[in-house]
Every structure is written in C-alpha cells, then in structure tokens.
C-alpha cells in the first residue's frame, strides 16, 4: 500500500509542477503580447507623425523654395525652353513660336 501512496504522491507533485510551469508560461506570453501591442501602437503613432511630416515637406511652395535656395534653380523663361516635336528633335523657342498653335478639341479649355 505504501508503494502506491508514494507513486500517487509523486504524480501529484509532478502534475503540480507542470501546472505551475504552464501558468508561468501563460503569464510570460501575456506580457509579451501586451508589450508587442504597446510597441505596435507606438509605431503607428510614429508612422502617422512621419506621414504628416512628409506631406508638410512635399508642399509645392517648400519644394520651390528649396530648389531656389539650395540648388540655385530658377523658373524657366521662354528663351531658355526647348520644345520637342513628335520626332524628338529639339526646337528652339523662336522656332516653336513661329509654328501654329495646336487646336483644342471642342469644349476643351486652353
């Protein structure tokens, strides 16, 4: 009888240890999930902030000002423009000015 009692005692202790380990693993996984969700929220906030910054940086006025200040670019003037015809040969502004203006389809705005 004592041998059976001893085996039952060992089985109860082993199952208790397995239960404790399982509970510990569940708590650890729960904290990992919570940490990952918190990180995801932080990253989503950073993404929204960066998107807003990107849209702010890409405004036409800012791009033009940066082109003028940093790259020393100017607006193209009529004599500096080069026009391309359908064959890809470059025409000067004077040659393009002597050509007739293209027709607009009915109802199209110039």
Backbone as a chain_set.jsonl record, in Angstrom:
{"seq": "XXXXXXXXXXXXXXXXXXXXXXXXXXXXXXXXXXXXXXXXXXXXXXXXXXXXXXXXXXXXXXXXXXXXXXXXXXXXXXXXXXXXXXXXXXXXXXXXXXXXXXXXXXXXXX", "coords": {"N": [[0.798, -1.174, 0.0], [1.941, 1.258, 0.693], [3.667, 1.71, -1.365], [2.019, 2.349, -3.532], [0.861, 4.675, -2.537], [3.121, 6.269, -2.421], [3.737, 6.502, -5.188], [1.442, 7.831, -6.092], [1.744, 10.24, -4.693], [4.077, 11.228, -5.873], [3.093, 11.559, -8.478], [1.163, 13.563, -8.059], [2.796, 15.681, -7.219], [4.392, 16.061, -9.505], [2.414, 16.748, -11.393], [1.54, 19.133, -10.216], [3.832, 20.71, -10.45], [4.004, 20.871, -13.253], [1.648, 22.263, -13.738], [2.243, 24.723, -12.48], [4.409, 25.563, -14.072], [3.125, 25.816, -16.548], [1.273, 27.868, -15.984], [3.094, 29.921, -15.446], [4.333, 30.171, -17.969], [2.099, 31.004, -19.454], [1.566, 33.524, -18.301], [3.949, 34.845, -18.956], [3.802, 34.831, -21.772], [1.496, 36.4, -22.077], [2.415, 38.883, -21.118], [4.349, 39.365, -23.059], [2.728, 39.623, -25.336], [1.268, 41.899, -24.608], [3.339, 43.774, -24.475], [4.151, 43.764, -27.161], [1.824, 44.748, -28.398], [1.748, 47.329, -27.306], [4.088, 48.366, -28.399], [3.369, 48.255, -31.099], [1.313, 50.176, -31.168], [2.841, 52.443, -30.553], [4.536, 52.527, -32.778], [2.629, 52.912, -34.787], [1.753, 55.484, -34.155], [4.159, 56.878, -34.579], [4.374, 56.425, -37.317], [2.15, 57.849, -38.319], [2.915, 60.431, -37.573], [5.265, 60.734, -39.081], [4.192, 60.529, -41.664], [2.649, 62.854, -41.718], [4.715, 64.734, -41.493], [6.043, 64.187, -43.899], [4.118, 64.939, -45.787], [3.986, 67.629, -45.177], [6.566, 68.452, -45.864], [6.53, 68.085, -48.584], [5.121, 70.051, -49.902], [4.232, 72.258, -52.594], [5.192, 74.905, -52.453], [7.288, 74.709, -50.582], [9.01, 72.933, -51.901], [9.669, 74.442, -54.152], [10.932, 76.664, -52.934], [13.122, 75.385, -51.724], [14.406, 74.436, -54.011], [15.17, 76.853, -55.165], [16.824, 78.036, -53.144], [18.751, 76.073, -52.175], [19.573, 74.613, -54.451], [19.972, 76.52, -56.327], [18.176, 77.0, -58.453], [16.118, 78.341, -61.041], [12.993, 79.683, -62.293], [11.973, 78.523, -65.446], [12.514, 80.439, -68.316], [10.98, 81.834, -71.286], [12.858, 82.029, -73.566], [14.74, 80.145, -72.731], [13.562, 77.698, -72.886], [13.168, 74.493, -74.392], [11.593, 72.992, -76.996], [9.988, 69.978, -77.917], [9.355, 68.12, -80.819], [7.174, 65.743, -82.478], [8.928, 63.857, -83.479], [11.048, 63.941, -81.819], [13.076, 65.762, -82.163], [14.809, 68.602, -81.114], [13.472, 71.878, -80.798], [14.049, 75.35, -80.982], [12.948, 78.075, -78.861], [12.2, 80.218, -80.45], [11.701, 79.007, -82.936], [9.612, 77.351, -82.22], [7.735, 79.239, -81.54], [7.088, 80.306, -83.986], [5.588, 78.347, -85.119], [2.269, 77.173, -85.847], [-0.343, 77.401, -83.387], [-1.475, 74.569, -81.52], [-4.604, 72.942, -82.148], [-7.491, 73.0, -80.065], [-9.619, 70.46, -78.824], [-13.207, 70.338, -79.21], [-14.88, 72.025, -76.688], [-12.754, 71.857, -74.909], [-10.629, 73.411, -72.549], [-8.315, 76.116, -72.947]], "CA": [[0.0, 0.0, 0.0], [2.772, 2.45, 0.776], [4.272, 1.925, -2.68], [1.007, 3.047, -4.328], [0.774, 6.03, -1.986], [4.319, 7.001, -2.861], [3.579, 6.802, -6.617], [0.411, 8.876, -6.202], [2.343, 11.479, -4.207], [4.988, 11.694, -6.927], [2.257, 12.012, -9.594], [0.553, 14.838, -7.658], [3.861, 16.703, -7.21], [4.767, 16.313, -10.903], [1.336, 17.5, -12.038], [1.544, 20.485, -9.637], [4.95, 21.436, -11.065], [3.615, 21.135, -14.637], [0.642, 23.321, -13.668], [2.947, 25.975, -12.161], [5.178, 25.959, -15.252], [2.164, 26.241, -17.565], [0.773, 29.184, -15.569], [4.195, 30.871, -15.642], [4.464, 30.394, -19.409], [0.947, 31.795, -19.899], [1.794, 34.911, -17.865], [5.049, 35.399, -19.755], [3.283, 35.092, -23.111], [0.573, 37.528, -21.983], [3.198, 40.123, -21.035], [4.963, 39.566, -24.377], [1.683, 40.142, -26.229], [0.986, 43.279, -24.194], [4.495, 44.581, -24.879], [4.108, 43.892, -28.619], [0.72, 45.652, -28.737], [2.18, 48.683, -26.948], [5.066, 48.756, -29.423], [2.623, 48.486, -32.343], [0.658, 51.482, -31.031], [3.874, 53.475, -30.641], [4.974, 52.585, -34.171], [1.553, 53.51, -35.577], [1.836, 56.917, -33.898], [5.33, 57.382, -35.302], [4.057, 56.395, -38.75], [1.268, 58.987, -38.604], [3.71, 61.664, -37.452], [6.165, 60.805, -40.234], [3.373, 60.826, -42.844], [2.315, 64.282, -41.656], [5.942, 65.461, -41.83], [6.306, 64.008, -45.324], [3.182, 65.783, -46.527], [4.381, 69.013, -44.946], [7.799, 68.71, -46.602], [6.328, 67.931, -50.023], [4.258, 71.084, -50.477], [4.837, 72.885, -53.773], [5.916, 76.107, -52.053], [8.539, 74.297, -49.935], [9.888, 72.359, -52.929], [10.173, 75.543, -54.97], [11.881, 77.446, -52.132], [14.339, 74.582, -51.581], [15.076, 74.429, -55.311], [15.805, 78.163, -55.364], [17.858, 78.328, -52.145], [19.828, 75.087, -52.083], [20.039, 74.145, -55.753], [20.13, 77.696, -57.188], [17.362, 76.815, -59.648], [15.207, 79.432, -61.338], [11.892, 79.33, -63.168], [12.391, 78.537, -66.847], [11.984, 81.551, -69.107], [10.605, 81.429, -72.646], [14.011, 81.737, -74.448], [15.527, 79.018, -72.246], [12.823, 76.462, -73.074], [13.418, 73.71, -75.589], [10.374, 72.268, -77.311], [10.19, 68.724, -78.639], [8.274, 67.768, -81.736], [6.814, 64.328, -82.388], [10.067, 63.011, -83.845], [12.052, 64.015, -80.77], [14.126, 66.733, -82.445], [14.605, 69.797, -80.312], [13.226, 73.137, -81.468], [14.282, 76.488, -80.102], [11.723, 78.79, -78.51], [11.822, 81.05, -81.592], [11.118, 78.134, -83.955], [8.332, 76.883, -81.711], [6.804, 80.364, -81.556], [6.651, 80.534, -85.354], [4.685, 77.27, -85.509], [0.89, 77.466, -85.468], [-0.766, 76.844, -82.112], [-2.278, 73.363, -81.707], [-6.049, 73.132, -81.979], [-8.098, 72.356, -78.904], [-10.868, 69.786, -79.172], [-14.402, 71.083, -78.835], [-15.2, 72.002, -75.267], [-11.566, 71.823, -74.065], [-10.153, 74.72, -72.118], [-6.917, 76.326, -73.354]], "C": [[0.856, 1.259, 0.0], [3.444, 2.757, -0.561], [3.29, 2.671, -3.586], [0.856, 4.48, -3.836], [1.954, 6.886, -2.431], [4.211, 7.4, -4.333], [2.526, 7.895, -6.834], [0.951, 10.234, -5.742], [3.281, 12.077, -5.247], [4.177, 12.24, -8.103], [1.617, 13.358, -9.279], [1.596, 15.944, -7.69], [4.264, 17.063, -8.636], [3.678, 17.121, -11.593], [1.255, 18.928, -11.494], [2.663, 21.318, -10.259], [4.636, 21.782, -12.528], [2.585, 22.265, -14.677], [1.294, 24.675, -13.383], [3.725, 26.463, -13.372], [4.254, 26.467, -16.357], [1.605, 27.623, -17.239], [1.844, 30.252, -15.769], [4.372, 31.2, -17.123], [3.309, 31.24, -19.947], [1.119, 33.259, -19.508], [2.893, 35.58, -18.694], [4.576, 35.718, -21.171], [2.312, 36.273, -23.113], [1.342, 38.845, -21.912], [3.91, 40.405, -22.359], [3.96, 40.142, -25.369], [1.385, 41.599, -25.895], [2.119, 44.218, -24.632], [4.491, 44.804, -26.393], [2.982, 44.831, -29.057], [1.08, 47.102, -28.426], [3.173, 49.207, -27.974], [4.374, 49.049, -30.755], [1.903, 49.83, -32.297], [1.667, 52.624, -31.157], [4.339, 53.645, -32.085], [3.903, 53.195, -35.068], [1.531, 55.025, -35.38], [3.012, 57.552, -34.61], [5.06, 57.438, -36.801], [3.163, 57.568, -39.124], [2.034, 60.299, -38.551], [4.633, 61.827, -38.661], [5.398, 61.088, -41.525], [2.997, 62.295, -42.879], [3.539, 65.122, -41.999], [6.25, 65.363, -43.322], [5.383, 64.892, -46.154], [3.527, 67.257, -46.364], [5.614, 69.369, -45.771], [7.578, 68.724, -48.106], [5.395, 68.988, -50.619], [4.994, 71.77, -51.625], [5.677, 74.09, -53.395], [7.259, 75.736, -51.434], [9.512, 73.729, -50.96], [10.481, 73.472, -53.781], [11.204, 76.367, -54.21], [13.194, 76.682, -51.959], [15.117, 74.553, -52.892], [15.789, 75.752, -55.556], [16.997, 78.361, -54.427], [19.026, 77.354, -52.201], [20.422, 74.719, -53.436], [20.266, 75.283, -56.745], [19.389, 77.526, -58.516], [16.424, 78.007, -59.806], [14.084, 78.908, -62.219], [12.361, 79.47, -64.612], [11.729, 79.714, -67.564], [11.733, 81.068, -70.523], [11.827, 81.164, -73.534], [14.815, 80.511, -74.001], [14.832, 77.683, -72.464], [13.176, 75.8, -74.394], [12.184, 72.859, -75.826], [10.714, 71.036, -78.128], [9.033, 68.52, -79.598], [8.038, 66.267, -81.658], [7.975, 63.402, -82.7], [11.176, 63.063, -82.813], [13.179, 64.974, -81.075], [13.823, 68.009, -81.697], [14.396, 71.032, -81.177], [13.519, 74.254, -80.484], [12.956, 77.172, -79.822], [11.251, 79.633, -79.68], [11.161, 80.197, -82.675], [9.752, 77.636, -83.506], [7.302, 78.001, -81.751], [6.29, 80.613, -82.965], [5.685, 79.457, -85.844], [3.263, 77.64, -85.094], [0.537, 76.764, -84.138], [-1.601, 75.593, -82.363], [-3.744, 73.656, -81.438], [-6.516, 72.404, -80.73], [-9.37, 71.648, -79.339], [-12.07, 70.587, -78.648], [-14.672, 70.922, -77.348], [-13.988, 71.991, -74.359], [-11.155, 73.249, -73.739], [-8.703, 74.9, -72.548], [-5.992, 76.312, -72.165]], "O": [[0.498, 2.239, -0.654], [3.753, 3.91, -0.859], [3.708, 3.55, -4.34], [0.737, 5.402, -4.643], [1.804, 8.06, -2.77], [4.559, 8.526, -4.689], [2.709, 8.78, -7.669], [0.64, 11.261, -6.344], [3.279, 13.287, -5.474], [4.534, 13.274, -8.667], [1.538, 14.216, -10.158], [1.301, 17.047, -8.149], [4.456, 18.238, -8.947], [3.979, 18.079, -12.305], [0.931, 19.848, -12.245], [2.469, 22.495, -10.562], [4.97, 22.874, -12.988], [2.645, 23.127, -15.553], [0.921, 25.674, -13.997], [3.706, 27.657, -13.674], [4.575, 27.448, -17.029], [1.477, 28.461, -18.132], [1.542, 31.36, -16.21], [4.54, 32.363, -17.491], [3.518, 32.099, -20.804], [0.842, 34.146, -20.315], [2.769, 36.742, -19.081], [4.918, 36.77, -21.711], [2.308, 37.064, -24.056], [0.968, 39.816, -22.569], [4.057, 41.566, -22.742], [4.291, 41.036, -26.148], [1.262, 42.434, -26.791], [1.867, 45.327, -25.103], [4.792, 45.903, -26.859], [3.161, 45.622, -29.983], [0.753, 48.002, -29.198], [3.101, 50.37, -28.372], [4.752, 49.986, -31.459], [1.888, 50.551, -33.295], [1.387, 53.643, -31.788], [4.516, 54.768, -32.559], [4.227, 53.918, -36.01], [1.313, 55.769, -36.336], [2.889, 58.636, -35.181], [5.468, 58.383, -37.476], [3.396, 58.219, -40.143], [1.826, 61.179, -39.387], [4.768, 62.925, -39.201], [5.895, 61.807, -42.392], [3.02, 62.92, -43.94], [3.424, 66.116, -42.717], [6.67, 66.343, -43.938], [5.823, 65.522, -47.116], [3.378, 68.043, -47.3], [5.698, 70.47, -46.316], [8.369, 69.322, -48.835], [4.926, 68.82, -51.745], [6.222, 71.853, -51.628], [6.759, 74.288, -53.948], [8.268, 76.378, -51.726], [10.709, 74.009, -50.899], [11.67, 73.444, -54.097], [12.238, 76.733, -54.769], [14.268, 77.279, -52.041], [16.346, 74.635, -52.89], [16.894, 75.77, -56.098], [18.06, 78.803, -54.862], [20.179, 77.78, -52.269], [21.633, 74.533, -53.556], [20.701, 75.047, -57.873], [19.915, 77.869, -59.575], [15.993, 78.605, -58.821], [14.194, 77.836, -62.816], [13.061, 80.422, -64.956], [10.528, 79.943, -67.424], [12.22, 80.008, -70.916], [11.841, 80.14, -74.217], [15.503, 79.901, -74.819], [15.441, 76.635, -72.251], [13.449, 76.473, -75.388], [11.776, 72.092, -74.954], [11.636, 71.062, -78.943], [7.873, 68.722, -79.24], [8.659, 65.591, -80.837], [7.998, 62.266, -82.226], [12.147, 62.312, -82.911], [14.158, 65.016, -80.331], [12.672, 68.444, -81.659], [15.079, 71.204, -82.187], [13.265, 74.118, -79.287], [11.953, 76.882, -80.475], [10.047, 79.765, -79.9], [10.168, 80.616, -83.269], [8.837, 77.512, -84.319], [6.119, 77.742, -81.974], [5.166, 81.086, -83.131], [5.033, 79.634, -86.874], [3.071, 78.343, -84.101], [1.052, 75.691, -83.824], [-2.365, 75.556, -83.328], [-4.084, 74.503, -80.612], [-6.007, 71.338, -80.383], [-10.126, 72.187, -80.148], [-11.932, 71.412, -77.745], [-14.689, 69.808, -76.825], [-14.146, 72.103, -73.144], [-11.315, 74.164, -74.547], [-7.932, 73.94, -72.52], [-4.782, 76.473, -72.321]]}, "num_chains": 1, "name": "protein.A"}
